[in-house]
């Protein structure tokens, strides 16, 4: 099991949209953590998209997002959002997957992540 502690993070909803009888329909959706880190003198900026949220727990100032791969993202509640680098990557992901019928939406700050239905 890996644990990640991002500098900034947000939750995205990823939906596969298919056209059925001429109308777009959401075929399936799931939630993932989009995490980003600011680089320093010796490191570059980086990002990760978790494997899919399966469970969320609260631990003091943090939310712990468990993923389907077994990894845990320990996210500080006050760090919701993204780095300057992260917004560029997320925007690129949103645009590049749209043509394949995949819709990526960022959930806005203030969502109660503890009560969302993660489909488990």
NUFI-624884 format. One line per 2 residues: their letters; for each residue x, y, z of N, C-alpha, C, O. Coordinates in nm, 2 decimals. Example, Ala and Ser with C-alpha at 12.3 -4.5 7.8 and 13.67 -1.06 7.14 Angstrom:
<tipas>
as	1.32,-0.57,0.78,1.23,-0.45,0.78,1.32,-0.33,0.78,1.42,-0.33,0.85 | 1.28,-0.22,0.71,1.37,-0.11,0.71,1.29,0.00,0.79,1.34,0.11,0.80 $
</tipas>
This chain:
<tipas>
xx	0.08,-0.12,0.00,0.00,0.00,0.00,0.09,0.12,0.00,0.18,0.13,0.08 | 0.06,0.22,-0.09,0.13,0.34,-0.09,0.05,0.45,-0.03,-0.08,0.45,-0.05 $
xx	0.11,0.55,0.03,0.04,0.66,0.08,0.10,0.79,0.02,0.22,0.80,0.01 | 0.01,0.87,-0.03,0.05,1.00,-0.09,-0.01,1.12,-0.02,-0.12,1.11,0.03 $
xx	0.07,1.22,0.00,0.03,1.34,0.06,0.05,1.46,-0.03,0.16,1.52,-0.03 | -0.05,1.49,-0.11,-0.03,1.60,-0.22,-0.03,1.74,-0.15,-0.08,1.76,-0.05 $
xx	0.04,1.83,-0.22,0.04,1.97,-0.18,-0.10,2.03,-0.21,-0.15,2.11,-0.13 | -0.16,1.99,-0.32,-0.30,2.04,-0.35,-0.37,1.92,-0.41,-0.31,1.83,-0.47 $
xx	-0.50,1.92,-0.41,-0.58,1.81,-0.45,-0.72,1.85,-0.48,-0.77,1.96,-0.43 | -0.79,1.78,-0.57,-0.93,1.79,-0.59,-0.99,1.66,-0.63,-0.92,1.57,-0.67 $
xx	-1.12,1.65,-0.63,-1.19,1.53,-0.67,-1.25,1.55,-0.80,-1.32,1.66,-0.82 | -1.24,1.46,-0.89,-1.30,1.47,-1.02,-1.40,1.35,-1.04,-1.37,1.24,-0.99 $
xx	-1.50,1.38,-1.11,-1.60,1.28,-1.15,-1.57,1.25,-1.30,-1.58,1.34,-1.38 | -1.55,1.12,-1.33,-1.52,1.08,-1.47,-1.64,1.00,-1.52,-1.67,0.90,-1.46 $
xx	-1.70,1.04,-1.62,-1.82,0.98,-1.68,-1.79,0.94,-1.82,-1.74,1.01,-1.90 | -1.83,0.82,-1.86,-1.83,0.77,-1.99,-1.97,0.80,-2.05,-2.07,0.75,-2.00 $
xx	-1.97,0.87,-2.16,-2.10,0.91,-2.22,-2.11,0.83,-2.36,-2.02,0.83,-2.44 | -2.23,0.77,-2.37,-2.25,0.69,-2.50,-2.38,0.75,-2.56,-2.47,0.79,-2.49 $
xx	-2.39,0.74,-2.69,-2.51,0.79,-2.76,-2.60,0.66,-2.78,-2.57,0.57,-2.84 | -2.72,0.67,-2.72,-2.82,0.56,-2.73,-2.95,0.62,-2.79,-3.01,0.72,-2.73 $
xx	-2.99,0.57,-2.90,-3.11,0.62,-2.97,-3.10,0.77,-3.00,-3.20,0.84,-2.99 | -2.98,0.81,-3.04,-2.95,0.94,-3.07,-2.94,1.04,-2.96,-2.92,1.16,-2.99 $
xx	-2.94,1.00,-2.84,-2.93,1.08,-2.72,-2.81,1.05,-2.64,-2.79,0.93,-2.61 | -2.74,1.15,-2.59,-2.62,1.11,-2.50,-2.67,1.06,-2.37,-2.76,1.12,-2.31 $
xx	-2.61,0.95,-2.32,-2.65,0.89,-2.19,-2.52,0.86,-2.12,-2.42,0.82,-2.18 | -2.52,0.89,-1.99,-2.40,0.85,-1.90,-2.41,0.70,-1.88,-2.50,0.65,-1.82 $
xx	-2.30,0.63,-1.93,-2.30,0.48,-1.92,-2.24,0.44,-1.78,-2.29,0.35,-1.72 | -2.14,0.51,-1.73,-2.09,0.48,-1.60,-2.01,0.60,-1.55,-1.96,0.68,-1.63 $
xx	-2.00,0.62,-1.42,-1.92,0.73,-1.36,-1.85,0.68,-1.24,-1.89,0.58,-1.18 | -1.73,0.74,-1.21,-1.66,0.71,-1.09,-1.58,0.84,-1.05,-1.57,0.93,-1.13 $
xx	-1.53,0.84,-0.93,-1.46,0.95,-0.87,-1.32,0.92,-0.85,-1.28,0.81,-0.81 | -1.23,1.02,-0.87,-1.09,1.00,-0.85,-1.03,1.12,-0.79,-1.08,1.23,-0.80 $
xx	-0.92,1.11,-0.72,-0.84,1.22,-0.66,-0.74,1.26,-0.77,-0.66,1.18,-0.82 | -0.74,1.39,-0.80,-0.64,1.45,-0.88,-0.55,1.52,-0.79,-0.59,1.62,-0.72 $
xx	-0.42,1.48,-0.77,-0.33,1.53,-0.68,-0.21,1.60,-0.75,-0.17,1.55,-0.86 | -0.16,1.71,-0.69,-0.05,1.77,-0.75,0.05,1.82,-0.64,0.01,1.85,-0.53 $
xx	0.18,1.82,-0.68,0.28,1.86,-0.59,0.37,1.97,-0.66,0.39,1.96,-0.78 | 0.41,2.07,-0.58,0.50,2.17,-0.64,0.64,2.12,-0.62,0.68,2.07,-0.52 $
xx	0.72,2.14,-0.73,0.85,2.10,-0.73,0.94,2.20,-0.65,0.89,2.31,-0.62 | 1.06,2.16,-0.62,1.15,2.25,-0.55,1.28,2.27,-0.63,1.27,2.25,-0.75 $
xx	1.38,2.29,-0.56,1.51,2.32,-0.63,1.56,2.19,-0.71,1.61,2.21,-0.82 | 1.54,2.08,-0.65,1.59,1.95,-0.71,1.48,1.87,-0.78,1.51,1.77,-0.85 $
xx	1.35,1.90,-0.75,1.24,1.83,-0.81,1.16,1.91,-0.90,1.16,2.03,-0.90 | 1.09,1.84,-0.99,0.99,1.91,-1.08,0.85,1.89,-1.03,0.83,1.81,-0.94 $
xx	0.76,1.98,-1.08,0.62,1.96,-1.04,0.57,1.83,-1.09,0.62,1.77,-1.19 | 0.47,1.77,-1.02,0.42,1.64,-1.06,0.27,1.63,-1.02,0.22,1.71,-0.95 $
xx	0.21,1.53,-1.08,0.07,1.50,-1.06,0.04,1.36,-1.06,0.12,1.28,-1.12 | -0.07,1.32,-1.00,-0.12,1.18,-1.01,-0.27,1.18,-1.01,-0.33,1.27,-0.95 $
xx	-0.33,1.08,-1.07,-0.47,1.06,-1.06,-0.49,0.92,-1.00,-0.44,0.82,-1.06 | -0.56,0.92,-0.89,-0.57,0.79,-0.82,-0.65,0.69,-0.90,-0.72,0.72,-1.00 $
xx	-0.65,0.56,-0.86,-0.72,0.45,-0.93,-0.87,0.45,-0.93,-0.93,0.38,-1.00 | -0.93,0.53,-0.84,-1.07,0.54,-0.82,-1.10,0.53,-0.67,-1.06,0.43,-0.61 $
xx	-1.18,0.62,-0.62,-1.20,0.63,-0.48,-1.30,0.51,-0.44,-1.40,0.49,-0.50 | -1.26,0.44,-0.34,-1.35,0.33,-0.28,-1.40,0.37,-0.15,-1.51,0.32,-0.11 $
xx	-1.33,0.45,-0.07,-1.37,0.49,0.06,-1.30,0.62,0.11,-1.19,0.65,0.06 | -1.37,0.69,0.19,-1.31,0.82,0.25,-1.33,0.82,0.40,-1.44,0.78,0.45 $
xx	-1.22,0.85,0.47,-1.23,0.86,0.61,-1.17,1.00,0.65,-1.09,1.06,0.58 | -1.21,1.04,0.77,-1.17,1.17,0.82,-1.07,1.14,0.93,-1.09,1.06,1.02 $
xx	-0.96,1.22,0.93,-0.86,1.20,1.04,-0.81,1.34,1.07,-0.71,1.39,1.01 | -0.87,1.41,1.17,-0.83,1.55,1.20,-0.85,1.64,1.09,-0.96,1.66,1.04 $
xx	-0.74,1.71,1.05,-0.74,1.80,0.94,-0.73,1.74,0.80,-0.71,1.81,0.70 | -0.74,1.61,0.79,-0.72,1.54,0.67,-0.84,1.45,0.63,-0.91,1.41,0.72 $
xx	-0.85,1.43,0.50,-0.94,1.33,0.45,-0.85,1.22,0.39,-0.75,1.25,0.31 | -0.88,1.10,0.42,-0.80,0.99,0.36,-0.89,0.92,0.26,-0.99,0.86,0.29 $
xx	-0.84,0.92,0.13,-0.91,0.86,0.02,-0.84,0.73,-0.01,-0.73,0.73,-0.06 | -0.91,0.62,0.00,-0.86,0.49,-0.04,-0.90,0.47,-0.18,-1.01,0.50,-0.23 $
xx	-0.80,0.41,-0.26,-0.82,0.38,-0.40,-0.84,0.24,-0.43,-0.80,0.15,-0.34 | -0.89,0.20,-0.54,-0.91,0.06,-0.58,-0.78,-0.02,-0.59,-0.78,-0.14,-0.58 $
xx	-0.67,0.05,-0.61,-0.54,-0.02,-0.61,-0.48,-0.04,-0.47,-0.38,-0.11,-0.46 | -0.55,0.01,-0.37,-0.50,0.00,-0.23,-0.42,0.12,-0.18,-0.38,0.12,-0.06 $
xx	-0.39,0.21,-0.26,-0.32,0.33,-0.22,-0.41,0.42,-0.14,-0.54,0.42,-0.15 | -0.35,0.51,-0.06,-0.43,0.61,0.02,-0.37,0.75,-0.01,-0.25,0.77,0.00 $
xx	-0.46,0.84,-0.03,-0.42,0.98,-0.05,-0.46,1.05,0.07,-0.58,1.07,0.10 | -0.37,1.10,0.15,-0.39,1.18,0.27,-0.39,1.33,0.23,-0.29,1.39,0.21 $
xx	-0.51,1.39,0.23,-0.53,1.52,0.17,-0.57,1.62,0.28,-0.67,1.60,0.35 | -0.49,1.72,0.30,-0.53,1.83,0.40,-0.65,1.90,0.35,-0.66,1.94,0.23 $
xx	-0.75,1.91,0.44,-0.88,1.97,0.40,-0.86,2.11,0.34,-0.94,2.15,0.25 | -0.77,2.19,0.39,-0.75,2.33,0.35,-0.67,2.34,0.22,-0.64,2.45,0.18 $
xx	-0.63,2.23,0.16,-0.55,2.23,0.04,-0.62,2.20,-0.09,-0.56,2.16,-0.18 | -0.76,2.21,-0.08,-0.84,2.17,-0.20,-0.81,2.27,-0.31,-0.81,2.39,-0.29 $
xx	-0.79,2.22,-0.43,-0.75,2.30,-0.55,-0.64,2.24,-0.62,-0.62,2.11,-0.62 | -0.56,2.32,-0.69,-0.45,2.26,-0.76,-0.34,2.36,-0.77,-0.36,2.48,-0.75 $
xx	-0.22,2.32,-0.80,-0.11,2.41,-0.83,-0.12,2.47,-0.96,-0.21,2.43,-1.04 | -0.04,2.57,-1.00,-0.05,2.63,-1.13,-0.02,2.52,-1.24,-0.08,2.52,-1.34 $
xx	0.07,2.44,-1.21,0.10,2.33,-1.30,-0.01,2.23,-1.31,-0.05,2.19,-1.42 | -0.08,2.20,-1.19,-0.19,2.11,-1.19,-0.31,2.15,-1.27,-0.37,2.07,-1.34 $
xx	-0.34,2.28,-1.27,-0.46,2.33,-1.35,-0.43,2.31,-1.50,-0.52,2.28,-1.57 | -0.31,2.32,-1.54,-0.28,2.30,-1.68,-0.29,2.16,-1.72,-0.35,2.12,-1.82 $
xx	-0.24,2.07,-1.63,-0.26,1.92,-1.66,-0.40,1.88,-1.66,-0.45,1.81,-1.75 | -0.48,1.93,-1.56,-0.62,1.89,-1.55,-0.70,1.94,-1.67,-0.78,1.87,-1.73 $
xx	-0.67,2.06,-1.71,-0.74,2.12,-1.83,-0.71,2.04,-1.95,-0.80,2.01,-2.03 | -0.59,2.00,-1.97,-0.55,1.91,-2.08,-0.62,1.78,-2.08,-0.66,1.73,-2.18 $
xx	-0.63,1.72,-1.96,-0.70,1.59,-1.94,-0.84,1.60,-1.98,-0.90,1.52,-2.06 | -0.91,1.71,-1.94,-1.05,1.73,-1.97,-1.07,1.75,-2.12,-1.16,1.68,-2.18 $
xx	-0.98,1.83,-2.18,-1.00,1.85,-2.33,-0.96,1.73,-2.41,-1.03,1.70,-2.51 | -0.86,1.66,-2.38,-0.81,1.55,-2.46,-0.90,1.43,-2.45,-0.90,1.35,-2.55 $
xx	-0.98,1.41,-2.35,-1.07,1.29,-2.33,-1.21,1.32,-2.38,-1.29,1.23,-2.40 | -1.24,1.45,-2.40,-1.38,1.48,-2.44,-1.41,1.42,-2.58,-1.53,1.37,-2.59 $
xx	-1.32,1.41,-2.67,-1.35,1.36,-2.80,-1.38,1.21,-2.80,-1.44,1.15,-2.89 | -1.33,1.14,-2.69,-1.36,1.00,-2.67,-1.49,0.97,-2.59,-1.51,0.85,-2.56 $
xx	-1.57,1.07,-2.57,-1.69,1.05,-2.49,-1.67,1.04,-2.34,-1.76,0.99,-2.27 | -1.56,1.09,-2.29,-1.53,1.09,-2.15,-1.54,1.23,-2.10,-1.47,1.32,-2.15 $
xx	-1.62,1.25,-2.00,-1.64,1.38,-1.94,-1.57,1.38,-1.80,-1.60,1.30,-1.71 | -1.48,1.47,-1.78,-1.41,1.49,-1.65,-1.46,1.62,-1.59,-1.44,1.73,-1.65 $
xx	-1.52,1.61,-1.47,-1.57,1.73,-1.40,-1.50,1.74,-1.27,-1.50,1.65,-1.19 | -1.45,1.86,-1.24,-1.40,1.89,-1.10,-1.52,1.91,-1.01,-1.60,2.00,-1.04 $
xx	-1.52,1.85,-0.89,-1.62,1.88,-0.79,-1.57,2.00,-0.72,-1.46,2.02,-0.69 | -1.67,2.09,-0.69,-1.63,2.22,-0.63,-1.60,2.20,-0.48,-1.65,2.11,-0.41 $
xx	-1.52,2.29,-0.43,-1.49,2.29,-0.28,-1.62,2.30,-0.20,-1.71,2.37,-0.24 | -1.63,2.23,-0.09,-1.74,2.23,-0.01,-1.83,2.11,-0.02,-1.92,2.09,0.06 $
xx	-1.80,2.02,-0.12,-1.88,1.90,-0.13,-1.84,1.81,-0.01,-1.73,1.81,0.04 | -1.94,1.74,0.05,-1.91,1.65,0.16,-1.87,1.52,0.10,-1.95,1.43,0.07 $
xx	-1.74,1.50,0.09,-1.68,1.38,0.03,-1.71,1.25,0.12,-1.70,1.14,0.07 | -1.74,1.27,0.24,-1.77,1.16,0.33,-1.90,1.09,0.30,-1.92,0.97,0.33 $
xx	-1.99,1.16,0.23,-2.12,1.11,0.21,-2.15,1.08,0.06,-2.26,1.03,0.03 | -2.05,1.10,-0.03,-2.07,1.07,-0.17,-2.09,0.92,-0.19,-2.03,0.84,-0.11 $
xx	-2.16,0.88,-0.29,-2.17,0.74,-0.32,-2.06,0.70,-0.42,-2.07,0.74,-0.54 | -1.97,0.62,-0.37,-1.85,0.58,-0.46,-1.88,0.45,-0.53,-1.78,0.39,-0.59 $
xx	-2.00,0.40,-0.52,-2.04,0.29,-0.60,-1.99,0.15,-0.54,-1.97,0.06,-0.62 | -1.96,0.15,-0.42,-1.91,0.02,-0.36,-2.02,-0.05,-0.28,-1.99,-0.16,-0.23 $
</tipas>
